[in-house]
Amino acid sequence: MLSEPPYGNGYELTRELKAESVKKSRIIGVGHYVPENIVTNADLEKVMNTTNEWIVERTGIEERRWFDPEKDTVSNMATKACKMALERAKLDVKEIDFIVFATITPDYFFPGAGVLLQRELGLQGIGALDIRNACSGFIYALSIADQFIKTGMYKNILVVGSEIQSSALDKSDEGRSSSVIFADGAGAAVLQATDEDRGVLSTHLHADGDFAEDLYVRDPGSSRKTRLSKELLDGKTFNLTMNGNTVFKHAVVRFSEVINEALEQNGYTKEDIDLLIPHQANLRISNFVQKQFKLPDEKVFNNIMHYGNTTAASIPIAMSEAWEKGKIKEGDLICLAAFGSGFTWASSLIRW
Ligand code: COA
């Protein structure tokens, strides 16, 4: 027979004491920045064999922002989003203890974008962590920041998603099914430790690497003799490649699963959700999920029509816009959910 663990009640007691002092993390400010350059479906009709009707019907996208190489970088867009979030949080930038930066399109191959943002914000010395979980990246980043706050290690954390996808899109007819979807932008949230019983209630992270190549950019990869070669440059492996049908089928299942997981863990039902903010992958996917959960239009926030799919930036951009429009109020139960390359999928429930 197995003996009782030696720590027995002592362990329980320590756990209870710890639970009392455990902080929650609250989002106290959200911000976003999108490039000024608007690319409409009519603009795309001029460079590839596509139509406004096809794009709107299959994706819901009417226009998107593509960066201006003279002005925009992944880190400077993130800086602008962070400054807006800090201003709304009424927090001095010097109060920030740590940065968690989600992007799969960093300015450099290395170092990551986190240190560039840190430098632009004048926060040299604090830690900066980079997250590469694609469309689920912001929720992965939020989860990590939440754990650091719960353990008491940090008080104020910037959580950021920023992406430039347009420079890796194949804008020829061959790449049209994905190049009409992906776009550029940045969003940020300031997370702060609180003793109040609200904030991030839980986060749920998942991945299945069996599908890594169903949505990916292969090059420049490191596991070959040279990272760059004439043959590689002549090919299409630097472009984003997506198996759209597989992505769609998995996305609708995983979105539902991970939203249910968050609700169940916290003892809520779908009726308790005040606002669902899905990763803006494709309006058809969002609508499908909305239908499954029988949520009315006012309880689901979509802005993909104007921004396309901005990968890790899509949720914080949507959160920032929803807040601006008064769709997120104190005390609301907000559900974030994402699915993307990896495959990865994730959710979070937040009592605002
Ligand atoms: N304009 C016009 N026609 C296009 C096109 C475009 N931009 N892209 C593809 N087509 C054509 C195809 O060539 C195909 O033509 P064919 O029947 O003559 O061969 C036809 O449209 C249907 O293509 P298919 O790829 O089967 O379309 P689909 O209905 O699956 O829609 C996606 C394609 C990409 C919109 C869809 O698969 C999807 O939404 N997938 C999920 C993508 C996603 O959310 N990604 C982000 C995840 S984070």
Boltz pocket constraint, residues with backbone or C-beta under 6 A from the ligand:
constraints:
  - pocket:
      binder: B
      contacts: [[A, 49], [A, 50], [A, 51], [A, 54], [A, 55], [A, 58], [A, 59], [A, 135], [A, 176], [A, 177], [A, 178], [A, 180], [A, 181], [A, 242], [A, 243], [A, 244], [A, 245], [A, 247], [A, 248], [A, 251], [A, 281], [A, 282], [A, 284], [A, 285], [A, 309], [A, 339], [A, 340], [A, 341]]
      max_distance: 6.0
